[in-house]
Structures are given as C-alpha cells and as structure tokens.
Amino acid sequence: MYSVFLAFSKEQPDPEDEAIKAYLDTHELIPKAQGTDKFEDQEFDVMYFGGCYLGKHHQVIEDMQRKAVERGLLTVEIERILQETTAPGTRRVADKTPESQMQALIANLVQEFYQNASFGANEEGYLKVTLEPAVIQQRLLELVGNGV
C-alpha cells in the first residue's frame, strides 16, 4: 500500500496543474482527504489519494507532469539558443521580431522539436535538452521566411 499526495501551489501554479485537476474531475477521482498546507513559505492545495485507488491513473498523471517539465526545459533551451546566437541572420530576426510573435515562433519550435531525440541525460543522470543550436537557428529563419 502506498499514498499519493498531489500538491498544487496557490502562488506559483505549474503549467500542468489545471490539466491534472481536469483529469481527476473527468475520471471522478475523489481524494481521501484534501486541504491546504504550507511548504517553504508557500500555500498549497493538497490532495491525498491511496495508491491503489489511483491505479493506472497515477502513471497518466506522472506522464502529464513529465511532459510539462520536458516542454518547459525545451522552451528555456530554445530561448537561450536564440538569445545567445551570434549568427547574423538569426540575430537580426531575433532583434527585429516583436515579443508576441517571437513567443509564438518559440512555441512552434517547442512543438516541432518535442521528441525523444531532443532529450538526453547529463553526467548525474538528470534530464537535459540536446538540441543543436544551428538547427534551431536555421528552423527559426525558415519559419520567419514562411510567414509563420
């Protein structure tokens, strides 16, 4: 027997929080107990479930959380690549593109490069993004050239 606690920050919600709550509602998964708690000076809504009760749903929730983390890491890495680029064409596009359009382009790149080949492990075994900056820069130029 094991227990599962889901903690949702009230002050700094994670991107996957609403999707997980919607999943719980859709599948009528009702916590054994719920309330609020404070961790490291932050308020959380906490739900307690029995592991057996969640069953296969536990893996689905873990996958939702993992995918959100992967997308977040990918977004940060693509933003870093584009901010640090010294390639003249890419630098010009990055500097001249309005912020809202650049965010849409980055979202497009994240969608396109969200695949197993974009991830690996670092020396400690933690997940890391393994993108080639030149590939990202070239794809940005192609997207801008195509009017995306």
FENQUIPE-V775625 format. One record per residue. N is the residue number from 1. RES is the residue in three letters. OMEGA is omega in degrees with one decimal (NA if undefined). Layout:
N/RES/OMEGA
N/RES/OMEGA
This chain:
1/MET/176.4
2/TYR/-178.8
3/SER/177.5
4/VAL/175.0
5/PHE/174.9
6/LEU/-177.9
7/ALA/-178.6
8/PHE/-179.3
9/SER/176.7
10/LYS/-174.3
11/GLU/-177.7
12/GLN/-177.5
13/PRO/176.2
14/ASP/-177.4
15/PRO/-176.2
16/GLU/-173.8
17/ASP/-177.3
18/GLU/178.7
19/ALA/179.4
20/ILE/177.6
21/LYS/178.1
22/ALA/178.2
23/TYR/179.2
24/LEU/179.5
25/ASP/-178.1
26/THR/-178.3
27/HIS/176.7
28/GLU/177.8
29/LEU/-174.8
30/ILE/-179.5
31/PRO/174.5
32/LYS/179.0
33/ALA/175.1
34/GLN/-179.0
35/GLY/177.5
36/THR/177.7
37/ASP/-179.2
38/LYS/175.7
39/PHE/177.2
40/GLU/177.6
41/ASP/178.3
42/GLN/178.5
43/GLU/178.7
44/PHE/165.0
45/ASP/-175.6
46/VAL/176.2
47/MET/179.0
48/TYR/178.1
49/PHE/167.6
50/GLY/-178.7
51/GLY/-179.9
52/CYS/179.0
53/TYR/179.6
54/LEU/177.2
55/GLY/-178.1
56/LYS/-179.9
57/HIS/179.6
58/HIS/179.1
59/GLN/178.3
60/VAL/179.2
61/ILE/176.8
62/GLU/179.4
63/ASP/178.3
64/MET/-180.0
65/GLN/179.7
66/ARG/-179.9
67/LYS/178.0
68/ALA/177.4
69/VAL/179.4
70/GLU/179.0
71/ARG/177.5
72/GLY/178.0
73/LEU/-179.8
74/LEU/178.4
75/THR/-179.7
76/VAL/-178.2
77/GLU/177.9
78/ILE/176.7
79/GLU/-179.9
80/ARG/179.7
81/ILE/-176.9
82/LEU/178.1
83/GLN/-175.3
84/GLU/-176.4
85/THR/175.3
86/THR/177.3
87/ALA/-172.8
88/PRO/-178.4
89/GLY/-179.8
90/THR/179.7
91/ARG/-179.9
92/ARG/179.6
93/VAL/-179.1
94/ALA/-178.6
95/ASP/-174.3
96/LYS/-176.8
97/THR/177.3
98/PRO/-175.2
99/GLU/-178.8
100/SER/177.9
101/GLN/178.8
102/MET/178.1
103/GLN/177.0
104/ALA/177.5
105/LEU/179.0
106/ILE/177.6
107/ALA/177.5
108/ASN/178.7
109/LEU/178.1
110/VAL/179.0
111/GLN/-177.5
112/GLU/-175.3
113/PHE/176.8
114/TYR/-178.7
115/GLN/-177.0
116/ASN/-177.5
117/ALA/-179.3
118/SER/-175.7
119/PHE/175.6
120/GLY/178.7
121/ALA/175.3
122/ASN/-176.6
123/GLU/-179.6
124/GLU/180.0
125/GLY/179.4
126/TYR/-179.7
127/LEU/174.6
128/LYS/178.5
129/VAL/-177.4
130/THR/179.8
131/LEU/173.3
132/GLU/-179.1
133/PRO/-178.5
134/ALA/179.2
135/VAL/179.1
136/ILE/-179.6
137/GLN/179.8
138/GLN/-179.1
139/ARG/176.3
140/LEU/179.9
141/LEU/178.2
142/GLU/179.4
143/LEU/179.0
144/VAL/178.9
145/GLY/179.3
146/ASN/178.0
147/GLY/179.0
148/VAL/NA
